[in-house]
Amino acid sequence: MCGSQDTAQAGIRHRSGVYMIFRSRAGRGAASIKAPATATMNAFETSPFFRVRLSVPRRDGGKAWGTARGDFERRLAQQTGTAVTASRVDSEVRRGRDFVRVVVVMTVAAADVVQALDIAWRAFRMAADGDADGWDMPEAVAEVRPA
């Protein structure tokens, strides 16, 4: 379901066939869909698969991520099934020794962009379950595009 409603907290931005979740710096809140009236859904209607890229910072820095990474990757691999057909840690962005942003890429089977984002976010949260306090989830950014 794509609407044009937007909150002051967050939304999803359409750019060249890509829907991106964004959050204002002022607050933390749930995302809504913000698609321009001129956006066409043809690319999304022809493919039931979406590539979802989640970028989530760690709260506890690089050393703690180094020890937690193996468990997270194992739990992420366990999420692969009917809806999530592939998932992996794609990269890590480091700034100094106390900041790490982890980028996870998933291929998701879904009816639309909203469902794809929901499935990917749930899979991420399940993979992060044992270490949820180590993630700064309100600062997460997602990008969804047809696979």
C-alpha positions as CSV (number, residue, x, y, z in Angstrom):
1,M,0.0,0.0,0.0
2,C,1.6,3.2,-1.1
3,G,0.2,6.5,0.2
4,S,1.4,10.0,0.1
5,Q,1.1,10.5,3.8
6,D,4.2,11.5,5.6
7,T,5.1,12.0,9.3
8,A,7.5,14.5,10.7
9,Q,9.5,11.7,12.0
10,A,10.2,9.4,9.0
11,G,9.1,8.3,5.5
12,I,10.2,6.5,2.4
13,R,11.7,8.6,-0.4
14,H,11.4,7.5,-4.1
15,R,14.4,8.2,-6.3
16,S,15.0,6.6,-9.7
17,G,13.0,3.4,-9.0
18,V,14.3,3.1,-5.5
19,Y,12.3,3.6,-2.3
20,M,14.4,4.8,0.6
21,I,13.4,5.1,4.3
22,F,14.4,8.3,5.9
23,R,14.1,9.7,9.4
24,S,14.4,13.3,10.4
25,R,17.2,14.2,12.8
26,A,14.7,15.8,15.2
27,G,12.8,12.7,16.2
28,R,12.5,8.9,16.2
29,G,9.4,7.3,14.8
30,A,7.8,4.8,12.5
31,A,8.2,5.2,8.8
32,S,5.5,5.9,6.3
33,I,5.5,5.8,2.5
34,K,6.1,9.0,0.6
35,A,5.8,8.3,-3.1
36,P,5.5,11.1,-5.6
37,A,2.3,11.2,-7.7
38,T,4.4,10.8,-10.9
39,A,6.2,7.6,-9.6
40,T,5.3,4.6,-11.6
41,M,5.1,1.2,-10.0
42,N,5.7,-0.8,-13.2
43,A,9.1,-2.0,-12.2
44,F,7.7,-3.2,-8.9
45,E,4.6,-4.9,-10.4
46,T,6.7,-7.0,-12.8
47,S,9.0,-8.5,-10.1
48,P,7.9,-10.2,-7.0
49,F,11.4,-10.0,-5.6
50,F,13.0,-6.9,-4.0
51,R,16.5,-6.2,-2.9
52,V,16.5,-4.6,0.6
53,R,19.6,-2.9,1.9
54,L,19.6,-2.2,5.6
55,S,22.2,0.0,7.2
56,V,22.2,-0.1,11.0
57,P,24.8,1.4,13.4
58,R,26.2,-0.5,16.3
59,R,26.0,1.2,19.7
60,D,28.9,-0.7,21.2
61,G,31.7,-0.1,18.6
62,G,34.0,-2.2,16.6
63,K,35.4,-4.5,19.2
64,A,32.0,-5.7,20.4
65,W,30.8,-6.1,16.8
66,G,33.8,-8.2,16.1
67,T,32.8,-10.7,18.8
68,A,29.0,-10.5,18.0
69,R,29.4,-10.7,14.2
70,G,29.5,-14.5,13.9
71,D,26.4,-15.1,16.0
72,F,24.5,-12.4,14.1
73,E,25.5,-13.8,10.7
74,R,24.4,-17.3,11.8
75,R,21.0,-16.0,13.0
76,L,20.6,-14.0,9.8
77,A,21.3,-17.1,7.7
78,Q,18.6,-18.9,9.7
79,Q,16.0,-16.3,8.4
80,T,16.5,-17.5,4.8
81,G,13.3,-19.3,3.7
82,T,10.3,-18.6,1.6
83,A,10.1,-14.8,2.0
84,V,13.8,-14.1,2.5
85,T,15.5,-15.9,-0.3
86,A,19.1,-14.6,0.4
87,S,20.7,-12.5,3.2
88,R,24.2,-11.5,4.1
89,V,26.3,-8.9,5.8
90,D,27.4,-6.8,2.8
91,S,29.8,-4.3,4.4
92,E,30.9,-2.4,7.5
93,V,31.5,1.3,7.6
94,R,33.9,2.3,10.4
95,R,34.6,5.8,11.7
96,G,37.2,5.5,14.4
97,R,37.3,2.6,16.8
98,D,33.9,3.4,18.4
99,F,31.6,3.6,15.4
100,V,30.5,0.8,13.1
101,R,27.6,0.9,10.7
102,V,26.7,-2.6,9.4
103,V,25.1,-3.0,6.0
104,V,22.9,-6.1,5.5
105,V,21.5,-7.0,2.0
106,M,18.5,-9.3,1.6
107,T,16.5,-10.6,-1.4
108,V,12.8,-10.7,-0.4
109,A,9.7,-12.1,-2.1
110,A,6.9,-9.7,-1.5
111,A,3.8,-8.2,-3.1
112,D,5.0,-4.6,-2.8
113,V,7.7,-2.4,-1.5
114,V,6.1,-2.0,1.9
115,Q,5.8,-5.7,2.5
116,A,9.4,-6.2,1.3
117,L,10.6,-3.7,3.8
118,D,8.5,-5.2,6.6
119,I,9.8,-8.7,5.9
120,A,13.4,-7.6,5.8
121,W,13.1,-5.5,9.0
122,R,11.5,-8.4,10.8
123,A,14.3,-10.8,9.6
124,F,16.9,-8.3,10.8
125,R,15.3,-7.9,14.2
126,M,15.1,-11.7,14.6
127,A,18.8,-12.0,13.7
128,A,19.6,-9.2,16.2
129,D,17.4,-10.7,18.9
130,G,20.2,-11.9,21.2
131,D,22.0,-8.6,20.9
132,A,19.3,-6.1,20.4
133,D,20.9,-3.6,22.8
134,G,24.0,-3.5,20.7
135,W,22.1,-2.0,17.7
136,D,21.0,1.6,17.3
137,M,17.8,0.7,15.5
138,P,16.2,4.2,15.4
139,E,19.2,5.3,13.3
140,A,18.6,2.5,10.7
141,V,18.3,3.4,7.0
142,A,16.8,1.1,4.4
143,E,16.8,1.0,0.6
144,V,14.4,-1.1,-1.4
145,R,14.5,-1.8,-5.1
146,P,13.3,-4.5,-7.5
147,A,15.7,-7.4,-7.6
